Amino acid sequence: MNLSLILASQSPRRQQLLTQLDYQFSCQPADIDETELLNESPSDYVCRLALEKATYIAKDQSDTTIIIGSDTTVVIDEKILGKPQDLTDCIRLLSLLSGKSHQVLTAISVVKAGLSKTVLVSTDVVFKELSLNDINNYWLTGEPQDKAGAYGIQGIGGQFVKQISGSYSAVVGLPLFETAQLLKEFGLPTAIEQASLSVSSK
């Protein structure tokens, strides 16, 4: 059976990470409402969005198509930190993270032929102490504007990170280990397995 793969996202970071796993895939953004529900926990929120993204794309696909949905959020003291609205908001968000440990939650959902599975990855990130000057200068780079928690670990914001415990790729937006394992469960072998099969068939 020839399976096709769709990433329910237009995020360049997620595309780059999935490309690292050497899968052939297409991208389709999912138009869903990302508003938090009343009394919804951060982990429930991120898992719900990942599944909704995948399900949204899956409704128009055949049973031989696998869809990946993923969502990432930054959490401190059980509160979700979204994308900064402006410089004032960026200062607020990064001041909350300054000198402290926070969590980055990334959920990945895979949907195929009406079946689905969602996995949550939690990573602890420790920031250095940030001065107001640090935050102002960082805002001027343009990087924080579209980032949850107002920073990108894979970019300039990586210099703020003193320590990470967990999955670096999950913080960027797509946990590589969990993604490969989930896709394998849904019938798509890893690139390493495909290479091995190719060699053994010769």
N, C-alpha and C positions, 0 to 999 in steps of 0.2 A: 504494500500500500504506500503510495506516495503522499507524504504529509507536507502541508505548507504551514508556514509560521508567520504570524502577524504580531507585531509589537504595538499595543494600543497606546502609542505615545509619539510625540514629535520631538521629545527631548533629545538634543544632540548628545548629552551625557549618557543617557540610557542606550541610545543607538550605538555609541562607541563601545560601551561595555558588552553589549550583546554581540557585536562584531568580533570582539576579543575571543568569544567562545567559538567562532568560526561557523556560525549558522547562517544559512541563507534566509532572509526574512524581508517582509515589507512593513511599512509603518502606516498606521491609521490613528489619528487622534480621536479620543472619546469625548464627546460633548456631554458631560455630566455635571450635576449640581454638587459642588464641593463644600457646601455649608455644613458645619457641624450640627449634629442633632443634640437636643436637650439632654444633659447629663451623660453624654457619650464619652467614654474614656478615650484617651489618645490611641491606645492599641486597637480598640474597636473601630475608631474612626479611620485609621490608616488601612486596616484590613477591609473595611467596607468599600472604601474608594478604589482600592486595587481590584476587588472583585467586580465592582460596578463598571469600571473601565473595560475590563475584559469581556464582561457579559454584554455591554453595549455594542461592541464590535462583533461578538459571536452571533448575535441574532440574525445577521445577514450572511453567515458563512456556512459552508458545507461541513459534513461530519468528518472530513479529512483535514480540516484546518485547526491548528492549535493557536490560541490567542493568549498572549502574556499581558497582564495588567500589573502596574506597579505604582506605589505611592510612597512618598517619603515625607516625614515631618520631624521637626526639631521640638524636643520636649524638655522643659525644666520644671521641677516641682509639680509634675502631672499637668502642666499647662502647655498647650500647643502654641508654638511661635510661628506665625505665618511669614509672608513676604512683607518687607517694609513698604509703607505707603509713601514715605518721604524721609528726608534726613532726620527729622525729629524722631520718627518711628524707628529708624535704624539705630539711633543713639540709645533709645529705650531697649531695643532687643539685644544689642551687643553689650550693653551695660549689665543686663541680666545674666549674660553668659560669662562676663569678665571674671577671671580668677576662679571659676567654678567648673564642676563636672555637670554635663547634661547628657541626655540620651537622644540618639537619632534612631527613629523607628522607620523601617522600610518593610512594607508588605509586598509580596509578589503572589499573584493569582494566575493560575493556568486554567483555561476553559477549553474543552473539546467535546463535541457531540453531546452537550447537555450535562457533562460531568465537570466538576471543578474542584480545585484544591488551593488553599491559601496558606502561605507560610509567613510568619512574622520574624524579622531579624532586628534585635535591639543592640545598639553599639554605644558604649560610653565614650564620651569625648571630653577632654579636660582643656580648658582655655587658659592662656596666660592672662595676667592683668592687663587690661586695655585702658589707655588714656583717652581722653576726649579727642586729643590730636590724632591718635591712631585711628579712631572711628571716623573722624571727619575726612582724613586723607584716604581712608579705604573707600568711603562713599564716593569720592571724586573719581575713583578708578572705574566706576560704573558696574562693578561686579556684584554688589549686594542686592541690587534692585529686584532681581527676579529669583532670589534664593530664599528658601525657607530658613528662618532663623537669621537672615541677613548675612550669610557667609557661604562661600564655596570652598570646601576643603581641597578640591583638586586645582584650585587657582591661587590667587594672591592670598586669600584667607587662610590657606594652609599654614602660613607662618604664625598664626595665632594659636595653633593646636600644639599643646605640650605633650599630650598623651592620647592614645586611642586604644580601647580594649574591645575587640570585636572585628567586624568586617568593614574594611576600608571601602570596598566597592559598594557596599550597602549604603554607606554615608553619601557616596557620590550619586547613588540612585538605583542601582540594580545589583543585588548580591550574587556574585558569579557562582559560588558553590551551590547555593540553594536553587538558582535558576537551572543549572545543568542537571541537578538531581530531579527537579520537578519535570523538566522536559523529558528526561529519560523515563520517568514513571508513565508519562503520557505517550510513550512509544517512539520518541525521537532520540536516537543514540547520540552520545557526545562525539565531538570531532575526533577525539583519540580513539574511540571505539570504531568509528567509521573508517579511520585510517587502518586500524588493525584488521577489520573485515575485508578491506580492499586488498591488503597484502596477502591474507590467507586464501583469498579466492583466486589468486594468480597461480 
